[in-house]
Amino acid sequence: KEIYSLPHARIGYRDWRWQALWWHHFFLLWTTIDGQTRYSIPEELKQGSVVGNLAKDLGLGLSEIFDRKLRVASEAGKQYFSVDAGKGELVVNDRIDREALCGQSASCVLTLQVVIDKPLQLYRVEVEIQDINDNSPIFPSQDIILEISESTAAGARFPLETAQDLDVGVNSVRSYTISKDDFFSLKIKDVSGGRKVPELVLSKSLDREKKTRHQLQLTALDGGNPVKSGTSLITINVLDINDNFPVFEKNIYKVSISENSVQGASILKLTAKDIDEGPNGEVEYSFGIHTPDTVLSVFDIDSSTGEIGLIGKLDFETNANYEIDISAKDKGAPRMEGHCTVHIELMDVNDNAPNIFLTSQPNSVPEDAPSGTVVALISARDLDSGDNGKVSLQLPKGSPFNLKPSFSDNYALVTGGPLDRERFSEYNIEITAIDSGSPPLSTKKTINVTITDVNDNPPVFTQPTYVVYLKENGVPGSILYSVSASDLDFGENAKISYSILDSKVQDVSVSSYVYINSDNGSIYSMHSFDYEKLKVFQIQVQAKDQGSPSLSSNATVHVFILDQNDNAPAVIYPSSAALGSLSHQRMPRSAKAGHLVTKVTAVDADSGHNAWISYKLAEATDASLFTVNLYTGEVRTKRAVSEQDDSSQRLLIEIKDDGEPVQSSTVTVSILLEDGLHEPILDLRQKMAEPSKKNGRITLYLILSLASVSVLSLLTFLILTVKCIRNSRSSGSCCMRRTDCDDYKNPNRNLQIQLNTDGPIKYVEVLGGDMLSQSQSFRSCMSPMSEYSDFTLIKPSSTTDFKEVISVLDASLPDSTWTFESQQVKIYSIPPFTLTTVTLTVSELERRCAHPKVSGIYAFVIINYSGIYLL
C-alpha cells in the first residue's frame, strides 16, 4: 500500500532502549512476515505530525496494539517515527532533514520494521521523504575579482564560479543573471550532469583610461516556489597594456665546452631588453616550459642575470650536444616574454675504455685443427669519438692464436699453429683492446677455448720390457704379472684394452700357456709350469686404445721359471743300486783306515741349491768301521778292519739335496770282508776291463776323445799365446769382453742362450751358428793371465736373434752388477771316469792361474743325453 498523509497530531515518544529489547526479541522469535506499506511525507515536518493510520493499514484493531505489543524500528538507526497506541497512527518522532539523510540523491526513502506478537508477524513500512525548497543557492566566494587587459578583444569569455544548492530537482539552481553593463554580458553553458556554468562575455574592448574598474552582481536562481537566490559580487580590474616583450641580442647562441668541465663553471651569459618602463621592463630569465629533465639536471640559469651555469656532470657519450629554449619574461601584467635558443656542443675527452664483445661464443677446437680455423668472432667498441674511439686488439706473445680483422672493428679469433691437447687442454686467451686517445685507455678480456682430443697418442707401457720370475708347479689361473699402459689422450681415445700377440713357445701357441685380462692388463697362467721342461719364454703384450683409428704399442714380458725342489736325488752309481737292487762290494780284511771301499754317485734334476747333494751314513752293521764323505759320496774305512768284525757289512746311505723342503733317497751297499784280497780295486778294474762288445766301443770312443782333446787344447793354447803376446802391446790383455768378440758382432749369426737359473746359474748353453752352415764351431775368449773358463755347449741353430737373446740374458740377471765372473760353475762327471766336481768363480780361477807355477793344458769331458762334448 502507498499512503500519502499530511501532518497530524503528535504522539508519545517511547524509550529507545525498550525498542532495542523488543527488536532483539523480534529477531529471535519472529515466524511470519506480511505485506509492505508505503507512506510519503515532506521533509522538515514538526514532531508529532501524523504520517498515516498504521493500525488501519495493517488491518489491526486498537485493542490488538497493546495485546500484540506492536512496535516500530527504523533501519536508519535513529528513531524518526513512533506509533500512537491510542489511535494506531504513525507519527513523526524527530526532525527529518532530507539533505542530511540522502544528500543530492533523487530518491530518499526511510524503511521501518513493524513487529507484532501472538502470532509473531513482521511488516515492512517505507516512508518516502520529499524535498522542499528549504535551501538557497550559495556561491563559493561572495567576491569574484577578475583582471582583464585593456587589449582583450571583444567576445572573450571568462568562466565564473557556479553556485551550489543543497536541494534537488526543481528546487536546485536553474538560472543565472547579471547586473546590466555595457561592456559585459552573461552566457549560460550546460555541462555534463545537467549543471549550468555561467560565463562572462566581453561585449566590447575595455578602455582603462576611461574606466579602470567594473563591478557586476551575479545572481543564481533555483526552481522552487517561492524562488530562492544567491548573489556574488564580480570586480573587474582593467590592466594597462604591456605592449613590448623582452628581446635577446641573438635568436640563436652557440657555445662549445669540454665534457670534463667542472661543476659550477659558467657556460654563457644572456641579455634581453624590454623598452617598457617599470615592471613591464624588468626581465626574468628561465628555461622554456618544455625543457626536458636531462637539461634541467645539468644546467641552471640565473633568473636575474641570465647566466647559464653547469650544475651536473657532462658526458659526451650520452649527449654530445644540447639545444635549450630560453625564456625572458617581463614583470608586466600580463607578463610578456621573449625567446632564444642556445646550442651547447660538448668536446670529447678520452674518458671511456674500449669494450670487447663476443659476437659468438668460442667453439671447441680439435687439436688437429688446421691453421686459420675460426674459434670465435669478436668486436671492439669505444664510446669516445675520433682518435679516442679508434680501437686495436692485441694477443699475448707466443699465443697459438691470431686475430684476423674483418670489418669495422670486428675480428675473427683463428688458430695460428698446431695445437696439442696433451700439453694444454684449454687456453685462457687474454685479449687487450687499446684506443688511440691520449693517454690511451685499455681493456682486457679473457676467453676460454677448450681443445678437444684427437687420437694422436698410442698407449705407452710403463717399461718396454718386463721380467717375471715364476715358481714352477704354480696353481693354474694364478696371476703372473700385471702390465700397465697409459694414454695421454682423453675419453674413448684413452681407454686401453690389453691382448697377447700370438707367438710360439716350444712350438705351442703362447695363448695355451697364459691369458690376459683385457681391462687391467693382469696376466694369468693357464696351467702350472715345470722348470725341467720350460725355463724361460716371452710374451708380447699389446695395448690398444679405443680411438678411431685405434693406436697400439707392444711390450715384451720375459717369464723365467724358478726351480722348486720337486725332484729327489737319483743314484746313478752303483748302477745296481740305481736299478733298485742291492749293491755288493768286496773289501780285504787287511784294509787300513781311509781305505776307499766304493763311491756313491747321485744327480738331482733340480737346479741351484736344490741340486746340491750331500751323503750321509744312515745305518750300518758297524757304524765305527765306515764313513761316507759328505760331498763326494766316497765310502772309506774309519779304522783298520779287525778279526772281530763281521765278514758281511750292510750300509744304508742317505742322499739329500739342499732344497726346501729337503728331498732324499737311500742306497744300500753290502760289503763282503775277505781274507787274502790284497788288490781289490785293481781286481775291480780288471773285472770292469773285461770288455763286452758294447763296453769296448765306449772305451775306444773315450780314448779317441781324450787324444783329440789333448791335440786341440795344445793348438788352442799356442794360438792364444801368440795372439795375447801381439795384443798385449796395445791393450795389455788378451781377454776381451764377450761383446768385443768377432763372433758376437757378426750380424749373420743367430745365437740362442738357454739359461738354467734359480739364484746362482748352474750353466749357460749358447746355441748358434751361421744360418747357411750346420758345422759346429766356437771361439774362446780367454786370457793366459787367468784361469777363466767358459763351459760353452755349441750347436747349430737359427731360431733367435743375437741382440734379442742378449737383452733376454741381461733382463734375467738378478741386478745390474751381475757378471758371469761372480757366479759359480759346476761340472758333473759320469762313471767309469771319476772327476772331482769343480765349483769355482771366475775371479778365483783367475787368481789361481796367475800363479807362476800353474801351467799345463786341462781337458774336460762332458757327456749328456745328446752326445759327447769336448772343452
Secondary structure, DSSP 4 states (H G I P E B T S, - for coil): -EEE-----------HHHHHHHHHHHHHH--EEEEEEEEEEETTPPTT-EEEEHHHHHT--HHHHHHTT-EEEETTSS--EEEETTTTEEEE-S---HHHHHTT-S--EEEEEEEETTTTEEEEEEEEEEP-S----B-S-SEEEEEEETTPPTT-EEE-PPPB-S--GGGSEEEEEE---SSEEEEEEE-GGG-EEEEEEE-S---TTT-SEEEEEEEEEESSSS--EEEEEEEEEEEPP-----EES-SEEEEEEETTPPTT-EEEE--EE--S-GGGG-EEEEE-TT--HHHHTTEEE-TTT-EEEE-S---TTT-SEEEEEEEEEESSSSPPEEEEEEEEEEEP-S----EEEEEEPPPPEETTPPTT-EEEEEEEE-SS-GGGG-EEEE--TT-SEEEEE-STTEEEEEE-S---TTT-SEEEEEEEEEESSSS--EEEEEEEEEEEP-S----EESSSEEEEEEETTPPTT-EEEE--EE-SS-GGGG-EEEEE---EETTEEGGGTEEE-TTT-EEEESS---TTT--EEEEEEEEEESSSS--EEEEEEEEEEEP-S----EEEESHHHHTTSPEEEEEETT--TT-EEEE-EEE-SS-GGGG-EEEEEEEESSTTTEEE-TTT-EEEESS---TTS-SEEEEEEEEEESSSS--EEEEEEEEEEETT---HHHHHHHHHHS--HHHHHHHHHHHHHHHHHHHHHHHHHHHHHHHHHHHHTTTS-----GGGSHHHH-TTEEEEEEEEESSSEEEEEEEEEETT-----------TT-------------SS-HHHHHHHHHHHSSSTT--GGGSEEEE---TTS--PPEEEEHHHHHHHHTSTT-------EEEETTEEEE-
